[in-house]
Amino acid sequence: MVKRKIVEIDGEKSTGCGLCIPACPEGAIQLVDGKARLISDIYCDGLGACLGECPEDAITIIEQEAEAFDEEAMKLHLLEMEEKQIPPAPEFSGCPGSRVMEWKSEREAPWSGKEVPPVQSELRQWPVQLMLVNPEAQYFENADLAIVADCVPFAYASFHQDFLKDTSIVVGCPKLDDLGFYQQKLAQIFSMNNIKSVTTVIMEVPCCAGLSHAVQQAIAESGKDIPYEKVVIGIKGNRHS
C-alpha cells in the first residue's frame, strides 16, 4: 500500500448513468448494482480523466493509502474486457435516458384530412441536456449547434422550425446548473468537433445572460473561430433578435 492520489466515487450521488465509464481509459470504473464503482485500485492511475463527466459531481480525487497503480495489470484487464465484449461507452450501459442516439427525419405523407395536421418534431438526437451529452457524440460533427436555455421551447411557439430543424442542440438552465461545468463541457464539444456555427437562444430574464457568456468563453477557450449568434426570446414569446 502507498499513499497516492486515487478516484473516489460517492455511491449516494451516483445515478448509474455510465457517463464516467468511457472517460476512464484504464477501465477502472464499471457499473455495479446500478452504481458507478472503482473496481480495483490497481487499475486507477489517479489522473482523473473521468472527473468532468459526472453530472452529479460524484467523482473526486483524494489522497489516501491504496494499492499502487499497476500498468501491466491494467492492460490485461482491458484485454479481458475486450475478449468478453464488455462495452465501455454509455450508449451501451448505465441509464437508458443517457444513451446517445441520432435519427433522420421520417416525414409522413402530405396531409389530406379536414382537421389541423399534426406538427412534426424536428428533434434528431438524444440526449439534449448539456449535463448529459457526450462531447464526442456523432451528431456534433459538422453541425450547426443551438445552445438553448431550457425555458425557450415553452415560450417560443415556432421553436422547432426556427431553431431545431437541421440543427444539433444542447439545453440547460444557467440559473439552476453550474455555469463553470457548462463552459468546460462546451469547450470540449467545440474542441473535439468541427462545429459550423453556434446560436445561443436565451430568455430575456437576467439570469439567462450567463449562458451566452459561458458559450462565448468556451469558444475562446477552444481556440476556434466559430460563427456565433445570440437570440433573445421574451417571456410572452416574442423574438427580440
Beta strands, then each sheet from edge to edge (+ up, - down):
strand 1: 2-9
strand 2: 29-32
strand 3: 35-38
strand 4: 59-66
strand 5: 101-102
strand 6: 125-126
strand 7: 143-149
strand 8: 168-172
strand 9: 195-203
strand 10: 228-233
sheet 1: 1+ 4-
sheet 2: 2+ 3-
sheet 3: 5+ 6-
sheet 4: 8+ 7+ 9+ 10+
end
